[in-house]
């Protein structure tokens, strides 16, 4: 069975993870409760609240014109939410993060807090109204002159005269964010780049040879059926996995070789909460002299801990892939229950996350590498599945629908 494609299991979890916590929830907890014990983690938290502040301010500005009373009210609401003396988010951060910070972290938290407090001034009512070009605020500051059309009836008159009302605010588009699949892909890339791997890519419309034959899956082999391939014609397919890039990279660069290939894969699967016709994989390949299964285990254990956290345990079990011998399946201790057993891990405490193994000598040969001299290991994982586990998402379709309400949470 394919570890990364066909068997993408959905995590279910009702309790909120730290990733999903709202800003209010985060600011009502101490840094200790949030598990932020290093300057780096603190930096991340402040970056997160600054980004939220900036986003809310931009949204306010982008909403722009409209009824003046409504605008003043929502400016005041936004100001109160962040700057209210007692219950504003800035005060909560002061109370819960700064004042309750352990002594050794105080200087770092203090510095970050001061910077943040400066930035938070951009949501005081006057700055907000000034930003949308509200006449009163400008007049109050005494530095802006509004020639005409400060009321709705003036505006009608100006346009009736055929004039251009320069006081009307423009339309700002709100900034998007990086797609969660891309974020996870980049995170995986970062970890392997740090280990000396480089990034390779290959065509998504791929030959049958690279997709199957070169990977030791001849036409007659039953394993071909496992990949629910979308054929363009008898010679060409939409690649059902990223593994063809292994062969292309070996042909291109020879050995030694340490590559990572993130990219799209396609399968003739019926869409449901764990299957999509298009999804993303990351393929890894290491070829060198004296590569052993222990190197594979060590590397993937390091990777799993970097990605999911230090507490994660890994377990390798035997499996079958035509392009690796021996083949394995990597399972990690369940990120939701910590290994105790829950719905996500079907009470087993373990969740399978990727296929891997020592590269089959035949595959090295197809890549033009002498299997007597070199050996290698490889793995392939499903990116959506990793993102689902990381962010506690239970439907793969959400990634591909482009719904802003989903995407803006990342
Ligand atoms: N290509 C496999 C799939 O799509 C995943 C995989 C398994 C890739 C083992 C590998 C590997 O490189 O060694 O299901």
Boltz pocket constraint, residues with backbone or C-beta under 6 A from the ligand:
constraints:
  - pocket:
      binder: B
      contacts: [[A, 2], [A, 3], [A, 4], [A, 5], [A, 6], [A, 240], [A, 241], [A, 242], [A, 243], [A, 283], [A, 284], [A, 321], [A, 323], [A, 324], [A, 328], [A, 354], [A, 355], [A, 356], [A, 357], [A, 377], [A, 378], [A, 379], [A, 380], [A, 381]]
      max_distance: 6.0
